[in-house]
């Protein structure tokens, strides 16, 4: 029996799992708000003849910590620059691979059956919208980008103090969205792209762009993903095909350095 045949017959002599997995395709860790858009991009990537991507979605903060603890991500797509910067400080961003690809908009949502129009401006009555006992659904403003943007906007608009003790913080932006969809919160703050995929909510108003820092989605390869296949994926994410998908899903497509 040849050595190759013996390796195939004995499980204990198979190649290590990570090496096998990498032949199957790349692993992408991405902000929860990218779920549908990157799902579409992944299908287009596979139709282009590439191995299927493995997609893992969660809050950017949680994903960054997982990468820093050794999780096998090949590409990280964050919903803000803060968590990408944090990963970079740990030496886990491949040189020259970082791209600021997308932008988004922050909106106030309510359950669809209670649709309302709110003029979001300095001093607007957000507490009144919540009613006597209602809470405001937001991604955790201590760590999660959507919540951080939301808190910044509420501070700048002068209404943070009126709702600070009435928050319903969620693990990520999709969890906050679900609280409003289920009617467990009378209002929430999410990205416009999240509201667009949730028939159970209605957009009550859009936060002024100058009420918070620009919403930027940086993408980057990790050192593990800095391979010919990883670089090909990065180019694909910048392609007209991917850009059209992101625009269709409601994202702004950012300019970037070549």
C-alpha positions as CSV (number, residue, x, y, z in Angstrom):
1,X,0.0,0.0,0.0
2,X,1.4,3.4,-0.9
3,X,1.9,6.2,1.6
4,X,-0.8,8.2,-0.2
5,X,-3.3,5.4,0.0
6,X,-2.5,5.0,3.7
7,X,-3.2,8.7,4.3
8,X,-6.6,8.4,2.7
9,X,-7.5,5.3,4.7
10,X,-6.5,6.4,8.1
11,X,-8.4,9.5,9.5
12,X,-5.6,10.3,11.9
13,X,-3.2,10.9,9.0
14,X,-5.4,13.3,7.1
15,X,-4.2,16.8,6.5
16,X,-5.0,19.2,9.4
17,X,-8.5,20.7,9.3
18,X,-7.4,24.3,8.6
19,X,-5.5,23.3,5.5
20,X,-8.5,21.4,4.2
21,X,-10.9,24.2,5.0
22,X,-8.7,26.8,3.1
23,X,-9.0,24.7,0.0
24,X,-12.8,24.9,0.3
25,X,-12.9,28.7,0.3
26,X,-12.3,31.8,2.3
27,X,-13.8,32.7,5.7
28,X,-15.3,36.2,5.9
29,X,-16.2,37.9,9.2
30,X,-18.6,40.7,8.6
31,X,-20.9,43.2,10.4
32,X,-24.4,41.9,10.9
33,X,-25.8,44.8,8.7
34,X,-24.0,43.2,5.7
35,X,-25.9,39.9,5.9
36,X,-28.0,40.2,2.7
37,X,-25.5,42.2,0.7
38,X,-22.6,39.9,1.3
39,X,-24.8,36.9,0.8
40,X,-25.6,38.2,-2.7
41,X,-21.9,39.0,-3.3
42,X,-20.9,35.5,-2.2
43,X,-23.3,34.0,-4.7
44,X,-21.9,36.2,-7.5
45,X,-18.4,35.2,-6.4
46,X,-19.2,31.5,-6.6
47,X,-20.9,32.0,-10.0
48,X,-17.6,33.5,-11.2
49,X,-16.0,30.2,-10.6
50,X,-14.6,30.5,-7.1
51,X,-15.1,28.3,-4.1
52,X,-18.0,29.2,-1.8
53,X,-17.3,31.7,0.9
54,X,-17.9,30.9,4.5
55,X,-19.7,33.9,6.0
56,X,-19.9,34.7,9.7
57,X,-22.1,37.7,10.8
58,X,-22.2,39.5,14.2
59,X,-21.4,42.8,15.8
60,X,-18.1,44.2,14.5
61,X,-16.9,44.4,18.1
62,X,-17.5,40.7,18.7
63,X,-15.9,39.7,15.4
64,X,-12.8,41.9,16.0
65,X,-12.3,40.3,19.4
66,X,-12.6,36.8,17.9
67,X,-10.0,37.6,15.3
68,X,-7.7,39.0,18.0
69,X,-8.2,35.7,19.9
70,X,-7.2,33.6,16.9
71,X,-10.4,32.9,15.0
72,X,-9.6,31.8,11.5
73,X,-10.9,34.8,9.5
74,X,-9.5,35.6,6.1
75,X,-11.3,38.9,5.6
76,X,-12.9,41.3,8.1
77,X,-15.6,43.7,7.1
78,X,-16.4,46.1,9.9
79,X,-19.2,48.6,10.3
80,X,-16.9,51.3,11.6
81,X,-13.2,52.3,11.5
82,X,-12.7,51.9,15.3
83,X,-12.8,48.1,15.3
84,X,-10.8,47.7,12.1
85,X,-8.2,50.0,13.8
86,X,-8.2,47.8,16.8
87,X,-7.6,44.7,14.7
88,X,-4.8,46.6,12.9
89,X,-3.1,47.5,16.2
90,X,-2.9,43.8,16.9
91,X,-1.0,43.3,13.6
92,X,-3.9,41.4,12.1
93,X,-4.5,43.5,9.0
94,X,-2.5,42.5,5.9
95,X,-0.5,45.5,4.6
96,X,-2.1,47.3,1.8
97,X,-5.3,45.4,1.9
98,X,-7.6,47.8,3.8
99,X,-10.4,49.5,1.8
100,X,-13.2,51.8,2.9
101,X,-15.8,50.4,0.6
102,X,-19.3,51.3,1.9
103,X,-21.4,53.9,3.7
104,X,-24.8,53.8,5.3
105,X,-27.5,56.0,6.9
106,X,-28.9,56.0,10.4
107,X,-32.7,55.8,10.7
108,X,-35.4,55.8,13.4
109,X,-37.8,52.9,13.0
110,X,-41.1,52.0,14.6
111,X,-43.4,48.9,14.2
112,X,-45.0,49.0,10.8
113,X,-48.5,48.8,12.3
114,X,-47.7,52.0,14.2
115,X,-46.1,53.9,11.4
116,X,-45.3,57.5,12.2
117,X,-43.4,60.4,10.7
118,X,-40.8,62.1,13.0
119,X,-38.8,65.3,12.1
120,X,-35.4,64.5,13.6
121,X,-33.8,67.7,14.6
122,X,-32.2,69.2,17.7
123,X,-34.5,68.7,20.7
124,X,-37.0,66.4,19.0
125,X,-39.4,64.5,21.3
126,X,-37.9,61.0,21.2
127,X,-39.1,60.3,24.7
128,X,-42.6,61.1,23.8
129,X,-42.5,58.7,20.9
130,X,-41.5,55.9,23.4
131,X,-44.6,56.6,25.5
132,X,-44.6,56.1,29.3
133,X,-43.0,52.7,29.6
134,X,-41.4,52.1,26.1
135,X,-37.7,51.6,25.5
136,X,-35.5,52.5,22.6
137,X,-33.9,49.6,20.8
138,X,-30.3,50.2,19.9
139,X,-27.2,48.1,19.4
140,X,-25.1,48.2,22.5
141,X,-23.8,51.8,22.5
142,X,-20.7,50.8,24.5
143,X,-19.3,48.6,21.8
144,X,-21.3,48.0,18.7
145,X,-20.9,50.5,15.8
146,X,-24.6,51.1,15.2
147,X,-25.1,51.9,18.8
148,X,-22.1,54.1,19.0
149,X,-23.4,56.1,16.0
150,X,-26.8,56.3,17.6
151,X,-25.5,57.5,20.9
152,X,-23.4,60.2,19.2
153,X,-26.4,61.4,17.2
154,X,-28.6,61.6,20.3
155,X,-25.9,63.5,22.2
156,X,-25.5,66.0,19.3
157,X,-29.2,66.5,19.0
158,X,-29.5,67.2,22.7
159,X,-31.9,64.3,23.5
160,X,-29.6,61.7,25.0
161,X,-30.5,62.6,28.6
162,X,-34.2,62.1,27.9
163,X,-33.7,58.5,26.8
164,X,-30.4,57.3,28.4
165,X,-32.2,55.3,31.1
166,X,-34.7,53.9,28.6
167,X,-32.5,52.0,26.2
168,X,-33.0,48.4,25.2
169,X,-29.4,47.6,24.2
170,X,-29.0,44.6,21.9
171,X,-26.0,42.5,20.9
172,X,-26.0,43.8,17.3
173,X,-28.0,46.0,15.0
174,X,-30.2,43.1,13.7
175,X,-31.1,42.2,17.3
176,X,-32.2,45.8,17.9
177,X,-34.2,45.7,14.7
178,X,-36.0,42.5,15.8
179,X,-37.1,44.1,19.1
180,X,-39.0,46.7,17.0
181,X,-40.3,44.2,14.5
182,X,-41.8,42.1,17.4
183,X,-43.3,45.1,19.0
184,X,-41.1,44.7,22.1
185,X,-39.8,48.2,21.6
186,X,-41.9,51.1,20.2
187,X,-38.9,52.6,18.4
188,X,-35.3,51.8,17.5
189,X,-32.2,53.2,15.7
190,X,-30.7,51.1,13.0
191,X,-29.1,51.4,9.6
192,X,-31.3,52.2,6.6
193,X,-30.2,49.0,4.9
194,X,-31.5,47.0,7.9
195,X,-34.9,48.7,7.8
196,X,-35.1,47.9,4.1
197,X,-35.1,44.1,4.8
198,X,-37.6,44.1,7.6
199,X,-41.2,44.3,6.5
200,X,-42.3,44.6,10.2
201,X,-40.8,48.1,10.6
202,X,-41.4,51.5,9.1
203,X,-38.9,54.3,8.9
204,X,-40.1,57.2,11.0
205,X,-37.2,59.5,10.2
206,X,-33.6,59.8,9.0
207,X,-30.9,61.2,11.2
208,X,-29.0,64.2,9.7
209,X,-25.6,63.2,8.3
210,X,-23.9,65.8,10.5
211,X,-25.4,64.4,13.7
212,X,-22.8,61.6,13.8
213,X,-19.5,60.6,12.4
214,X,-19.7,59.2,8.8
215,X,-20.7,55.6,8.7
216,X,-17.9,53.8,7.0
217,X,-17.4,50.1,6.3
218,X,-13.7,49.2,6.1
219,X,-12.8,45.8,4.6
220,X,-9.4,44.2,5.0
221,X,-7.6,40.9,4.6
222,X,-6.0,39.3,7.7
223,X,-2.4,37.9,7.3
224,X,-4.0,34.5,7.1
225,X,-6.1,35.6,4.1
226,X,-3.3,37.4,2.3
227,X,-3.1,34.9,-0.4
228,X,-3.8,35.0,-4.2
229,X,-7.4,33.9,-3.5
230,X,-7.8,36.5,-0.8
231,X,-6.5,39.3,-3.0
232,X,-8.8,38.1,-5.8
233,X,-11.8,38.4,-3.4
234,X,-10.7,41.9,-2.4
235,X,-10.6,42.9,-6.0
236,X,-14.0,41.3,-6.6
237,X,-15.5,43.3,-3.7
238,X,-14.3,46.5,-5.5
239,X,-15.7,45.3,-8.9
240,X,-18.6,46.7,-10.7
241,X,-20.5,43.5,-10.0
242,X,-20.1,43.8,-6.3
243,X,-20.7,47.5,-6.2
244,X,-24.0,47.1,-8.1
245,X,-25.1,44.6,-5.4
246,X,-24.2,46.9,-2.6
247,X,-26.0,49.8,-4.2
248,X,-29.1,47.6,-4.8
249,X,-29.1,46.7,-1.1
250,X,-29.0,50.4,-0.1
251,X,-25.4,51.0,0.7
252,X,-23.4,54.0,-0.5
253,X,-20.4,53.0,-2.4
254,X,-17.3,54.8,-1.2
255,X,-14.4,55.9,-3.3
256,X,-11.1,54.2,-2.4
257,X,-7.4,54.2,-3.1
258,X,-6.3,51.7,-5.7
